[in-house]
């Protein structure tokens, strides 16, 4: 699935970020990765659901469809797309 026409990255200034989100300059780019190591060790917890890596394509396809940015299968089959 190719959602973007190219791999170009556009940078924006802090002032532009503030216009988009009130605290964007604080949270944008503040990537965080959490691990449940304490829950595993202390509580014996293990994840039960499907990995997000495995379902990412499906999630993206649903999001694209909900935004109505690409024609669905029925439209393509009907020749409307």
N, C-alpha and C positions, 0 to 999 in steps of 0.2 A: 504494500500500500504506500503510495507516494503522495503525501498530503501537501508538501511544500515544493515549489518549483526548483529550489536550489538549496545549497547548504550555507548560504551567506548569513552572517550574523550582524544584526544592527545594534549598535550601542546607543544608549540614551543617557542623558545627564541626570544627576540627582534631582534637579528641578523638574524635569519631565516625569520622573518616577513619582514625585510628590503629587503631581497633577492626576496621576492614574490611581494612586493608593495613598491614603493619609500617612501611613508609616512604612511605605514601600522602601525607603532608603535604609530602614533598619532590617526588614525581613527579606528583601530581594537579595539573593546571593548568599544567604545565611544557611547554606545547605547543612543538613543534619542527618545523621544516620543512627537510628536507635537499634539496640539489640536487647533481647529479652533474656540475657544471660542470668540475671539474678532470679527471675521467675522460673527459669529452667532449673537452676541449682537449688533454690530454696523450696519451690513448690512442685517441682517435677512437671512443670507446664511444657507442652509442646504445641506448636501451631497445628491447627486442624484444617484450615481452609486451603484453597488452591493458591499457589504462589502468584504474586502480582506479575512476575516475569512471564508466567505461563498464560495469563489472561490479558496482558496489555494490548495485544492486537484486537481482541474482541472488544475491550473497553473503548479503544480509539475508534473502531468502526461504529459502535453505538453512539459515541459522542458526535462523530461526523454526521451520522444520519439524523441525530436530533437537531443539529444545526442546519440541516437541509442544504449542505454545501455540495453534495455529490448526488447524482441520480441513483435511485435504488434499482434493484434487479428488475422489478416489474416495469419501470420506466424504460430501461435499456431494452428489455425484451419487446416492449410495445413500440419501440422505435421513437419514443418521445425524448430520448436523450442523445 
